Each structure stands twice: as C-alpha cells, then as structure tokens.
Amino acid sequence: MLEKHQATVTVAETGFKAIEIAATEKFDAILMDLQMPGMDGITAASKIKEANGPNQNTPIIPMTANVGPEFEARTEAVGMVGFIAKPLNPEEMMATIRSCTSTVT
C-alpha cells in the first residue's frame, strides 16, 4: 500500500530490529506495530525517542488491533502520534500518515 504512494519501505520484524535500524537510518515516519515478538512497539518507540539518533524526532505512528482510549493514552505517553487501527483501512491509514508528516503524498 505504501509503495503505491511512492514510499520507500523498510521492514523490521521485531522491536529490537526496529531500534537497530532506527539508530542508523533516518525515516520520514515510522509505523510501529504494538505487538511484535521480543519487544512490544511501545517499548521500542520509547527507546527510539530516548536515543540520540536520527529518528529521535521522527513521527512514530502506532498500529494495532487493540483500540481504545487506554491504548491511545499509552502511545501518546511515549511520544507516538496518530493511531492506525487494524484491520487496516487504506484510506484511513494514508490520512493518518499525512496528518503526522508532510512528506507522504
């Protein structure tokens, strides 16, 4: 879906891998699944935001099937922005990404 909008996509299968990649490669936005093996997305996002790396100020957008005010509050508390609910609605996903960053058309 993202590549149809000319986005370059990098995939990290785990929270640990997301932190590793984010430490060296700059992104316009990071879509973070909240339930990943090894380390959850909230912890991974928190570590990316706390690091003095290239993505410290990058918008990190949570994606999850666990929706509700408590999940949104937890993501906001670590500096995540927006919220993409699963199952994905392509139009809503793109609207959320656009609202969080000006680099996606």
Biopython code that builds the backbone (N, CA, C, O; Angstrom):
import numpy as np
from Bio.PDB.StructureBuilder import StructureBuilder

atoms = [
    (1, "MET", "N", (0.817, -1.197, 0.000)),
    (1, "MET", "CA", (0.000, 0.000, 0.000)),
    (1, "MET", "C", (0.858, 1.257, 0.000)),
    (1, "MET", "O", (0.593, 2.194, -0.752)),
    (2, "LEU", "N", (1.870, 1.278, 0.828)),
    (2, "LEU", "CA", (2.706, 2.476, 0.933)),
    (2, "LEU", "C", (3.531, 2.700, -0.327)),
    (2, "LEU", "O", (3.731, 3.837, -0.754)),
    (3, "GLU", "N", (4.001, 1.625, -0.907)),
    (3, "GLU", "CA", (4.808, 1.754, -2.123)),
    (3, "GLU", "C", (3.987, 2.311, -3.285)),
    (3, "GLU", "O", (4.552, 2.939, -4.181)),
    (4, "LYS", "N", (2.678, 2.100, -3.292)),
    (4, "LYS", "CA", (1.811, 2.703, -4.309)),
    (4, "LYS", "C", (1.822, 4.217, -4.220)),
    (4, "LYS", "O", (1.508, 4.905, -5.191)),
    (5, "HIS", "N", (2.182, 4.733, -3.064)),
    (5, "HIS", "CA", (2.258, 6.173, -2.834)),
    (5, "HIS", "C", (3.711, 6.655, -2.884)),
    (5, "HIS", "O", (4.054, 7.690, -2.313)),
    (6, "GLN", "N", (4.547, 5.896, -3.566)),
    (6, "GLN", "CA", (5.960, 6.208, -3.761)),
    (6, "GLN", "C", (6.768, 6.260, -2.463)),
    (6, "GLN", "O", (7.788, 6.946, -2.394)),
    (7, "ALA", "N", (6.321, 5.549, -1.452)),
    (7, "ALA", "CA", (7.074, 5.479, -0.200)),
    (7, "ALA", "C", (8.115, 4.367, -0.288)),
    (7, "ALA", "O", (7.869, 3.308, -0.865)),
    (8, "THR", "N", (9.264, 4.628, 0.286)),
    (8, "THR", "CA", (10.281, 3.591, 0.438)),
    (8, "THR", "C", (9.999, 2.911, 1.763)),
    (8, "THR", "O", (9.869, 3.577, 2.790)),
    (9, "VAL", "N", (9.905, 1.597, 1.749)),
    (9, "VAL", "CA", (9.506, 0.850, 2.939)),
    (9, "VAL", "C", (10.664, -0.006, 3.437)),
    (9, "VAL", "O", (11.300, -0.720, 2.661)),
    (10, "THR", "N", (10.927, 0.071, 4.726)),
    (10, "THR", "CA", (11.891, -0.784, 5.404)),
    (10, "THR", "C", (11.122, -1.550, 6.469)),
    (10, "THR", "O", (10.365, -0.954, 7.235)),
    (11, "VAL", "N", (11.306, -2.856, 6.525)),
    (11, "VAL", "CA", (10.560, -3.688, 7.467)),
    (11, "VAL", "C", (11.488, -4.186, 8.577)),
    (11, "VAL", "O", (12.587, -4.674, 8.313)),
    (12, "ALA", "N", (11.028, -4.053, 9.812)),
    (12, "ALA", "CA", (11.712, -4.614, 10.981)),
    (12, "ALA", "C", (10.759, -5.614, 11.614)),
    (12, "ALA", "O", (9.652, -5.248, 12.011)),
    (13, "GLU", "N", (11.168, -6.855, 11.712)),
    (13, "GLU", "CA", (10.288, -7.918, 12.197)),
    (13, "GLU", "C", (10.088, -7.905, 13.707)),
    (13, "GLU", "O", (9.120, -8.476, 14.209)),
    (14, "THR", "N", (10.994, -7.258, 14.434)),
    (14, "THR", "CA", (10.900, -7.216, 15.896)),
    (14, "THR", "C", (11.162, -5.800, 16.396)),
    (14, "THR", "O", (11.682, -4.958, 15.665)),
    (15, "GLY", "N", (10.797, -5.553, 17.640)),
    (15, "GLY", "CA", (11.100, -4.270, 18.251)),
    (15, "GLY", "C", (12.595, -4.024, 18.339)),
    (15, "GLY", "O", (13.054, -2.898, 18.149)),
    (16, "PHE", "N", (13.359, -5.075, 18.629)),
    (16, "PHE", "CA", (14.814, -4.947, 18.704)),
    (16, "PHE", "C", (15.387, -4.506, 17.361)),
    (16, "PHE", "O", (16.260, -3.640, 17.302)),
    (17, "LYS", "N", (14.886, -5.111, 16.280)),
    (17, "LYS", "CA", (15.348, -4.771, 14.935)),
    (17, "LYS", "C", (14.944, -3.339, 14.581)),
    (17, "LYS", "O", (15.714, -2.625, 13.940)),
    (18, "ALA", "N", (13.751, -2.913, 14.990)),
    (18, "ALA", "CA", (13.303, -1.539, 14.732)),
    (18, "ALA", "C", (14.255, -0.537, 15.381)),
    (18, "ALA", "O", (14.623, 0.461, 14.761)),
    (19, "ILE", "N", (14.647, -0.794, 16.609)),
    (19, "ILE", "CA", (15.577, 0.096, 17.309)),
    (19, "ILE", "C", (16.917, 0.120, 16.591)),
    (19, "ILE", "O", (17.508, 1.183, 16.401)),
    (20, "GLU", "N", (17.394, -1.047, 16.193)),
    (20, "GLU", "CA", (18.676, -1.153, 15.491)),
    (20, "GLU", "C", (18.664, -0.350, 14.184)),
    (20, "GLU", "O", (19.590, 0.414, 13.910)),
    (21, "ILE", "N", (17.622, -0.526, 13.391)),
    (21, "ILE", "CA", (17.526, 0.182, 12.110)),
    (21, "ILE", "C", (17.369, 1.688, 12.336)),
    (21, "ILE", "O", (18.007, 2.493, 11.658)),
    (22, "ALA", "N", (16.527, 2.058, 13.282)),
    (22, "ALA", "CA", (16.266, 3.480, 13.549)),
    (22, "ALA", "C", (17.501, 4.208, 14.087)),
    (22, "ALA", "O", (17.577, 5.435, 14.013)),
    (23, "ALA", "N", (18.450, 3.471, 14.617)),
    (23, "ALA", "CA", (19.664, 4.091, 15.142)),
    (23, "ALA", "C", (20.599, 4.556, 14.032)),
    (23, "ALA", "O", (21.478, 5.384, 14.267)),
    (24, "THR", "N", (20.416, 4.030, 12.828)),
    (24, "THR", "CA", (21.367, 4.347, 11.762)),
    (24, "THR", "C", (20.738, 4.941, 10.498)),
    (24, "THR", "O", (21.434, 5.574, 9.705)),
    (25, "GLU", "N", (19.440, 4.745, 10.303)),
    (25, "GLU", "CA", (18.787, 5.185, 9.074)),
    (25, "GLU", "C", (17.679, 6.179, 9.402)),
    (25, "GLU", "O", (16.822, 5.893, 10.238)),
    (26, "LYS", "N", (17.685, 7.339, 8.756)),
    (26, "LYS", "CA", (16.671, 8.373, 9.006)),
    (26, "LYS", "C", (15.403, 8.075, 8.214)),
    (26, "LYS", "O", (15.469, 7.730, 7.034)),
    (27, "PHE", "N", (14.249, 8.210, 8.865)),
    (27, "PHE", "CA", (12.949, 7.976, 8.242)),
    (27, "PHE", "C", (12.081, 9.225, 8.357)),
    (27, "PHE", "O", (12.253, 10.033, 9.269)),
    (28, "ASP", "N", (11.141, 9.370, 7.414)),
    (28, "ASP", "CA", (10.170, 10.457, 7.477)),
    (28, "ASP", "C", (9.082, 10.135, 8.494)),
    (28, "ASP", "O", (8.540, 11.035, 9.137)),
    (29, "ALA", "N", (8.763, 8.854, 8.639)),
    (29, "ALA", "CA", (7.773, 8.369, 9.604)),
    (29, "ALA", "C", (8.070, 6.909, 9.890)),
    (29, "ALA", "O", (8.650, 6.205, 9.064)),
    (30, "ILE", "N", (7.666, 6.468, 11.063)),
    (30, "ILE", "CA", (7.809, 5.057, 11.443)),
    (30, "ILE", "C", (6.433, 4.554, 11.834)),
    (30, "ILE", "O", (5.785, 5.113, 12.720)),
    (31, "LEU", "N", (5.986, 3.486, 11.162)),
    (31, "LEU", "CA", (4.747, 2.817, 11.552)),
    (31, "LEU", "C", (5.152, 1.686, 12.483)),
    (31, "LEU", "O", (5.938, 0.818, 12.105)),
    (32, "MET", "N", (4.619, 1.694, 13.695)),
    (32, "MET", "CA", (5.063, 0.745, 14.715)),
    (32, "MET", "C", (3.909, -0.130, 15.175)),
    (32, "MET", "O", (2.957, 0.349, 15.791)),
    (33, "ASP", "N", (4.006, -1.420, 14.868)),
    (33, "ASP", "CA", (3.038, -2.379, 15.390)),
    (33, "ASP", "C", (3.254, -2.467, 16.897)),
    (33, "ASP", "O", (4.394, -2.517, 17.358)),
    (34, "LEU", "N", (2.185, -2.486, 17.654)),
    (34, "LEU", "CA", (2.334, -2.525, 19.106)),
    (34, "LEU", "C", (2.607, -3.922, 19.643)),
    (34, "LEU", "O", (3.092, -4.069, 20.764)),
    (35, "GLN", "N", (2.303, -4.946, 18.860)),
    (35, "GLN", "CA", (2.522, -6.321, 19.318)),
    (35, "GLN", "C", (3.507, -7.010, 18.384)),
    (35, "GLN", "O", (3.131, -7.568, 17.354)),
    (36, "MET", "N", (4.771, -6.957, 18.769)),
    (36, "MET", "CA", (5.832, -7.603, 17.995)),
    (36, "MET", "C", (6.550, -8.604, 18.884)),
    (36, "MET", "O", (6.533, -8.481, 20.109)),
    (37, "PRO", "N", (7.178, -9.590, 18.270)),
    (37, "PRO", "CA", (7.923, -10.560, 19.071)),
    (37, "PRO", "C", (9.146, -9.927, 19.730)),
    (37, "PRO", "O", (9.810, -9.075, 19.141)),
    (38, "GLY", "N", (9.428, -10.347, 20.936)),
    (38, "GLY", "CA", (10.633, -9.918, 21.629)),
    (38, "GLY", "C", (10.496, -8.629, 22.411)),
    (38, "GLY", "O", (10.906, -8.557, 23.569)),
    (39, "MET", "N", (9.922, -7.605, 21.788)),
    (39, "MET", "CA", (9.753, -6.309, 22.445)),
    (39, "MET", "C", (8.536, -5.631, 21.824)),
    (39, "MET", "O", (8.417, -5.549, 20.601)),
    (40, "ASP", "N", (7.646, -5.154, 22.663)),
    (40, "ASP", "CA", (6.438, -4.522, 22.132)),
    (40, "ASP", "C", (6.754, -3.162, 21.512)),
    (40, "ASP", "O", (7.801, -2.572, 21.781)),
    (41, "GLY", "N", (5.848, -2.682, 20.692)),
    (41, "GLY", "CA", (6.052, -1.441, 19.960)),
    (41, "GLY", "C", (6.145, -0.207, 20.828)),
    (41, "GLY", "O", (6.849, 0.740, 20.478)),
    (42, "ILE", "N", (5.454, -0.197, 21.948)),
    (42, "ILE", "CA", (5.524, 0.960, 22.846)),
    (42, "ILE", "C", (6.922, 1.081, 23.432)),
    (42, "ILE", "O", (7.479, 2.177, 23.499)),
    (43, "THR", "N", (7.484, -0.032, 23.853)),
    (43, "THR", "CA", (8.846, -0.021, 24.392)),
    (43, "THR", "C", (9.840, 0.366, 23.304)),
    (43, "THR", "O", (10.733, 1.179, 23.544)),
    (44, "ALA", "N", (9.698, -0.203, 22.116)),
    (44, "ALA", "CA", (10.607, 0.119, 21.012)),
    (44, "ALA", "C", (10.522, 1.602, 20.654)),
    (44, "ALA", "O", (11.550, 2.251, 20.460)),
    (45, "ALA", "N", (9.311, 2.141, 20.566)),
    (45, "ALA", "CA", (9.143, 3.562, 20.243)),
    (45, "ALA", "C", (9.785, 4.435, 21.319)),
    (45, "ALA", "O", (10.442, 5.429, 21.010)),
    (46, "SER", "N", (9.593, 4.063, 22.572)),
    (46, "SER", "CA", (10.172, 4.811, 23.676)),
    (46, "SER", "C", (11.695, 4.843, 23.569)),
    (46, "SER", "O", (12.314, 5.887, 23.778)),
    (47, "LYS", "N", (12.287, 3.717, 23.248)),
    (47, "LYS", "CA", (13.749, 3.639, 23.128)),
    (47, "LYS", "C", (14.252, 4.449, 21.932)),
    (47, "LYS", "O", (15.312, 5.071, 22.009)),
    (48, "ILE", "N", (13.507, 4.446, 20.836)),
    (48, "ILE", "CA", (13.898, 5.257, 19.670)),
    (48, "ILE", "C", (13.829, 6.734, 20.030)),
    (48, "ILE", "O", (14.733, 7.496, 19.687)),
    (49, "LYS", "N", (12.769, 7.148, 20.718)),
    (49, "LYS", "CA", (12.604, 8.546, 21.107)),
    (49, "LYS", "C", (13.666, 8.980, 22.128)),
    (49, "LYS", "O", (14.108, 10.129, 22.102)),
    (50, "GLU", "N", (14.077, 8.079, 23.020)),
    (50, "GLU", "CA", (15.064, 8.403, 24.056)),
    (50, "GLU", "C", (16.479, 8.448, 23.504)),
    (50, "GLU", "O", (17.343, 9.117, 24.070)),
    (51, "ALA", "N", (16.726, 7.744, 22.407)),
    (51, "ALA", "CA", (18.068, 7.680, 21.829)),
    (51, "ALA", "C", (18.428, 9.015, 21.189)),
    (51, "ALA", "O", (17.554, 9.779, 20.778)),
    (52, "ASN", "N", (19.689, 9.274, 21.115)),
    (52, "ASN", "CA", (20.158, 10.484, 20.453)),
    (52, "ASN", "C", (20.481, 10.136, 18.997)),
    (52, "ASN", "O", (21.571, 10.430, 18.504)),
    (53, "GLY", "N", (19.523, 9.508, 18.321)),
    (53, "GLY", "CA", (19.742, 9.048, 16.959)),
    (53, "GLY", "C", (18.994, 9.877, 15.942)),
    (53, "GLY", "O", (18.374, 10.884, 16.282)),
    (54, "PRO", "N", (19.053, 9.451, 14.689)),
    (54, "PRO", "CA", (18.450, 10.227, 13.605)),
    (54, "PRO", "C", (16.924, 10.267, 13.624)),
    (54, "PRO", "O", (16.328, 11.071, 12.907)),
    (55, "ASN", "N", (16.280, 9.424, 14.423)),
    (55, "ASN", "CA", (14.812, 9.375, 14.455)),
    (55, "ASN", "C", (14.212, 9.821, 15.776)),
    (55, "ASN", "O", (13.050, 9.536, 16.066)),
    (56, "GLN", "N", (15.000, 10.517, 16.569)),
    (56, "GLN", "CA", (14.527, 10.985, 17.867)),
    (56, "GLN", "C", (13.269, 11.843, 17.727)),
    (56, "GLN", "O", (12.393, 11.801, 18.591)),
    (57, "ASN", "N", (13.173, 12.618, 16.646)),
    (57, "ASN", "CA", (12.019, 13.496, 16.439)),
    (57, "ASN", "C", (11.121, 13.039, 15.296)),
    (57, "ASN", "O", (10.223, 13.772, 14.883)),
    (58, "THR", "N", (11.353, 11.857, 14.791)),
    (58, "THR", "CA", (10.538, 11.304, 13.709)),
    (58, "THR", "C", (9.173, 10.896, 14.251)),
    (58, "THR", "O", (9.096, 10.302, 15.326)),
    (59, "PRO", "N", (8.089, 11.202, 13.529)),
    (59, "PRO", "CA", (6.779, 10.734, 13.976)),
    (59, "PRO", "C", (6.726, 9.200, 13.978)),
    (59, "PRO", "O", (7.011, 8.558, 12.967)),
    (60, "ILE", "N", (6.364, 8.637, 15.109)),
    (60, "ILE", "CA", (6.167, 7.189, 15.217)),
    (60, "ILE", "C", (4.676, 6.976, 15.395)),
    (60, "ILE", "O", (4.080, 7.419, 16.377)),
    (61, "ILE", "N", (4.078, 6.282, 14.419)),
    (61, "ILE", "CA", (2.632, 6.099, 14.379)),
    (61, "ILE", "C", (2.294, 4.669, 14.798)),
    (61, "ILE", "O", (2.725, 3.722, 14.140)),
    (62, "PRO", "N", (1.531, 4.494, 15.877)),
    (62, "PRO", "CA", (1.194, 3.143, 16.330)),
    (62, "PRO", "C", (0.152, 2.483, 15.429)),
    (62, "PRO", "O", (-0.762, 3.131, 14.919)),
    (63, "MET", "N", (0.320, 1.168, 15.250)),
    (63, "MET", "CA", (-0.642, 0.336, 14.524)),
    (63, "MET", "C", (-1.009, -0.835, 15.424)),
    (63, "MET", "O", (-0.126, -1.502, 15.963)),
    (64, "THR", "N", (-2.308, -1.091, 15.593)),
    (64, "THR", "CA", (-2.704, -2.180, 16.475)),
    (64, "THR", "C", (-4.170, -2.565, 16.281)),
    (64, "THR", "O", (-4.993, -1.765, 15.835)),
    (65, "ALA", "N", (-4.461, -3.795, 16.627)),
    (65, "ALA", "CA", (-5.852, -4.246, 16.671)),
    (65, "ALA", "C", (-6.462, -3.905, 18.031)),
    (65, "ALA", "O", (-7.680, -3.962, 18.201)),
    (66, "ASN", "N", (-5.615, -3.552, 18.993)),
    (66, "ASN", "CA", (-6.074, -3.168, 20.326)),
    (66, "ASN", "C", (-6.395, -1.687, 20.318)),
    (66, "ASN", "O", (-5.512, -0.846, 20.489)),
    (67, "VAL", "N", (-7.661, -1.377, 20.118)),
    (67, "VAL", "CA", (-8.045, 0.026, 20.050)),
    (67, "VAL", "C", (-8.778, 0.433, 21.318)),
    (67, "VAL", "O", (-9.348, -0.400, 22.022)),
    (68, "GLY", "N", (-8.750, 1.697, 21.586)),
    (68, "GLY", "CA", (-9.445, 2.223, 22.752)),
    (68, "GLY", "C", (-8.619, 3.306, 23.395)),
    (68, "GLY", "O", (-7.421, 3.421, 23.137)),
    (69, "PRO", "N", (-9.252, 4.099, 24.230)),
    (69, "PRO", "CA", (-8.569, 5.241, 24.843)),
    (69, "PRO", "C", (-7.327, 4.858, 25.643)),
    (69, "PRO", "O", (-6.353, 5.611, 25.663)),
    (70, "GLU", "N", (-7.348, 3.694, 26.305)),
    (70, "GLU", "CA", (-6.188, 3.309, 27.121)),
    (70, "GLU", "C", (-4.960, 3.054, 26.259)),
    (70, "GLU", "O", (-3.847, 3.395, 26.661)),
    (71, "PHE", "N", (-5.141, 2.458, 25.078)),
    (71, "PHE", "CA", (-4.005, 2.202, 24.189)),
    (71, "PHE", "C", (-3.505, 3.508, 23.588)),
    (71, "PHE", "O", (-2.298, 3.720, 23.476)),
    (72, "GLU", "N", (-4.420, 4.377, 23.206)),
    (72, "GLU", "CA", (-4.029, 5.670, 22.653)),
    (72, "GLU", "C", (-3.276, 6.493, 23.703)),
    (72, "GLU", "O", (-2.294, 7.159, 23.373)),
    (73, "ALA", "N", (-3.716, 6.456, 24.936)),
    (73, "ALA", "CA", (-3.041, 7.194, 26.009)),
    (73, "ALA", "C", (-1.631, 6.651, 26.239)),
    (73, "ALA", "O", (-0.693, 7.420, 26.449)),
    (74, "ARG", "N", (-1.484, 5.337, 26.200)),
    (74, "ARG", "CA", (-0.155, 4.731, 26.399)),
    (74, "ARG", "C", (0.796, 5.110, 25.282)),
    (74, "ARG", "O", (1.976, 5.355, 25.531)),
    (75, "THR", "N", (0.297, 5.161, 24.043)),
    (75, "THR", "CA", (1.171, 5.511, 22.927)),
    (75, "THR", "C", (1.545, 6.994, 22.978)),
    (75, "THR", "O", (2.692, 7.355, 22.714)),
    (76, "GLU", "N", (0.594, 7.838, 23.312)),
    (76, "GLU", "CA", (0.871, 9.268, 23.422)),
    (76, "GLU", "C", (1.883, 9.548, 24.528)),
    (76, "GLU", "O", (2.708, 10.454, 24.404)),
    (77, "ALA", "N", (1.822, 8.779, 25.597)),
    (77, "ALA", "CA", (2.719, 8.984, 26.739)),
    (77, "ALA", "C", (4.192, 8.788, 26.369)),
    (77, "ALA", "O", (5.070, 9.365, 27.010)),
    (78, "VAL", "N", (4.470, 7.979, 25.341)),
    (78, "VAL", "CA", (5.859, 7.761, 24.916)),
    (78, "VAL", "C", (6.221, 8.580, 23.684)),
    (78, "VAL", "O", (7.293, 8.396, 23.109)),
    (79, "GLY", "N", (5.326, 9.489, 23.274)),
    (79, "GLY", "CA", (5.627, 10.374, 22.165)),
    (79, "GLY", "C", (5.180, 9.895, 20.798)),
    (79, "GLY", "O", (5.556, 10.482, 19.783)),
    (80, "MET", "N", (4.377, 8.827, 20.754)),
    (80, "MET", "CA", (3.844, 8.384, 19.478)),
    (80, "MET", "C", (2.705, 9.324, 19.074)),
    (80, "MET", "O", (2.070, 9.945, 19.927)),
    (81, "VAL", "N", (2.454, 9.422, 17.765)),
    (81, "VAL", "CA", (1.416, 10.327, 17.260)),
    (81, "VAL", "C", (0.479, 9.578, 16.331)),
    (81, "VAL", "O", (0.866, 8.589, 15.708)),
    (82, "GLY", "N", (-0.768, 10.059, 16.240)),
    (82, "GLY", "CA", (-1.741, 9.394, 15.380)),
    (82, "GLY", "C", (-2.098, 8.026, 15.938)),
    (82, "GLY", "O", (-1.704, 7.677, 17.051)),
    (83, "PHE", "N", (-2.839, 7.263, 15.165)),
    (83, "PHE", "CA", (-3.223, 5.912, 15.602)),
    (83, "PHE", "C", (-3.839, 5.203, 14.405)),
    (83, "PHE", "O", (-4.799, 5.706, 13.821)),
    (84, "ILE", "N", (-3.310, 4.049, 14.031)),
    (84, "ILE", "CA", (-3.845, 3.272, 12.915)),
    (84, "ILE", "C", (-4.391, 1.962, 13.472)),
    (84, "ILE", "O", (-3.650, 1.142, 14.014)),
    (85, "ALA", "N", (-5.698, 1.783, 13.329)),
    (85, "ALA", "CA", (-6.355, 0.575, 13.837)),
    (85, "ALA", "C", (-6.317, -0.529, 12.791)),
    (85, "ALA", "O", (-6.380, -0.277, 11.587)),
    (86, "LYS", "N", (-6.212, -1.751, 13.280)),
    (86, "LYS", "CA", (-6.314, -2.932, 12.427)),
    (86, "LYS", "C", (-7.690, -3.539, 12.635)),
    (86, "LYS", "O", (-8.218, -3.462, 13.744)),
    (87, "PRO", "N", (-8.287, -4.132, 11.633)),
    (87, "PRO", "CA", (-7.733, -4.297, 10.289)),
    (87, "PRO", "C", (-7.592, -2.944, 9.606)),
    (87, "PRO", "O", (-8.368, -2.017, 9.836)),
    (88, "LEU", "N", (-6.568, -2.867, 8.756)),
    (88, "LEU", "CA", (-6.237, -1.607, 8.105)),
    (88, "LEU", "C", (-7.298, -1.178, 7.111)),
    (88, "LEU", "O", (-7.809, -1.981, 6.331)),
    (89, "ASN", "N", (-7.613, 0.087, 7.157)),
    (89, "ASN", "CA", (-8.423, 0.734, 6.141)),
    (89, "ASN", "C", (-7.434, 1.620, 5.386)),
    (89, "ASN", "O", (-6.932, 2.592, 5.951)),
    (90, "PRO", "N", (-7.144, 1.307, 4.117)),
    (90, "PRO", "CA", (-6.095, 2.035, 3.393)),
    (90, "PRO", "C", (-6.272, 3.550, 3.380)),
    (90, "PRO", "O", (-5.296, 4.283, 3.544)),
    (91, "GLU", "N", (-7.489, 4.028, 3.190)),
    (91, "GLU", "CA", (-7.714, 5.472, 3.157)),
    (91, "GLU", "C", (-7.448, 6.110, 4.520)),
    (91, "GLU", "O", (-6.830, 7.171, 4.607)),
    (92, "GLU", "N", (-7.917, 5.459, 5.574)),
    (92, "GLU", "CA", (-7.685, 5.988, 6.924)),
    (92, "GLU", "C", (-6.203, 5.954, 7.277)),
    (92, "GLU", "O", (-5.685, 6.883, 7.896)),
    (93, "MET", "N", (-5.514, 4.867, 6.876)),
    (93, "MET", "CA", (-4.089, 4.760, 7.153)),
    (93, "MET", "C", (-3.334, 5.909, 6.485)),
    (93, "MET", "O", (-2.518, 6.571, 7.125)),
    (94, "MET", "N", (-3.603, 6.144, 5.204)),
    (94, "MET", "CA", (-2.905, 7.211, 4.493)),
    (94, "MET", "C", (-3.256, 8.585, 5.066)),
    (94, "MET", "O", (-2.393, 9.460, 5.143)),
    (95, "ALA", "N", (-4.499, 8.780, 5.462)),
    (95, "ALA", "CA", (-4.897, 10.053, 6.068)),
    (95, "ALA", "C", (-4.141, 10.281, 7.378)),
    (95, "ALA", "O", (-3.711, 11.400, 7.662)),
    (96, "THR", "N", (-3.980, 9.237, 8.164)),
    (96, "THR", "CA", (-3.245, 9.355, 9.430)),
    (96, "THR", "C", (-1.791, 9.684, 9.161)),
    (96, "THR", "O", (-1.224, 10.564, 9.810)),
    (97, "ILE", "N", (-1.182, 8.993, 8.218)),
    (97, "ILE", "CA", (0.225, 9.257, 7.884)),
    (97, "ILE", "C", (0.381, 10.690, 7.405)),
    (97, "ILE", "O", (1.298, 11.391, 7.834)),
    (98, "ARG", "N", (-0.499, 11.132, 6.523)),
    (98, "ARG", "CA", (-0.431, 12.517, 6.020)),
    (98, "ARG", "C", (-0.574, 13.530, 7.151)),
    (98, "ARG", "O", (0.090, 14.567, 7.147)),
    (99, "SER", "N", (-1.429, 13.235, 8.108)),
    (99, "SER", "CA", (-1.643, 14.195, 9.206)),
    (99, "SER", "C", (-0.426, 14.269, 10.140)),
    (99, "SER", "O", (-0.251, 15.255, 10.856)),
    (100, "CYS", "N", (0.407, 13.231, 10.129)),
    (100, "CYS", "CA", (1.560, 13.189, 11.021)),
    (100, "CYS", "C", (2.855, 13.636, 10.352)),
    (100, "CYS", "O", (3.829, 13.956, 11.034)),
    (101, "THR", "N", (2.871, 13.659, 9.016)),
    (101, "THR", "CA", (4.074, 14.063, 8.299)),
    (101, "THR", "C", (3.680, 14.714, 6.983)),
    (101, "THR", "O", (2.674, 14.352, 6.372)),
    (102, "SER", "N", (4.463, 15.654, 6.565)),
    (102, "SER", "CA", (4.159, 16.339, 5.299)),
    (102, "SER", "C", (4.877, 15.712, 4.107)),
    (102, "SER", "O", (4.770, 16.227, 2.994)),
    (103, "THR", "N", (5.604, 14.618, 4.311)),
    (103, "THR", "CA", (6.426, 14.060, 3.236)),
    (103, "THR", "C", (5.707, 12.988, 2.423)),
    (103, "THR", "O", (6.214, 12.575, 1.380)),
    (104, "VAL", "N", (4.552, 12.530, 2.866)),
    (104, "VAL", "CA", (3.820, 11.485, 2.143)),
    (104, "VAL", "C", (2.696, 12.137, 1.365)),
    (104, "VAL", "O", (1.933, 12.935, 1.910)),
    (105, "THR", "N", (2.594, 11.797, 0.088)),
    (105, "THR", "CA", (1.537, 12.384, -0.750)),
    (105, "THR", "C", (0.447, 11.381, -1.051)),
    (105, "THR", "O", (-0.518, 11.707, -1.743)),
]
sb = StructureBuilder()
sb.init_structure("model")
sb.init_model(0)
sb.init_chain("A")
sb.init_seg("    ")
for serial, (resi, resn, name, xyz) in enumerate(atoms, 1):
    if name == "N":
        sb.init_residue(resn, " ", resi, " ")
    sb.init_atom(name, np.array(xyz, "f"), 0.0, 1.0, " ", f" {name:<3s}", serial, name[0])
structure = sb.get_structure()
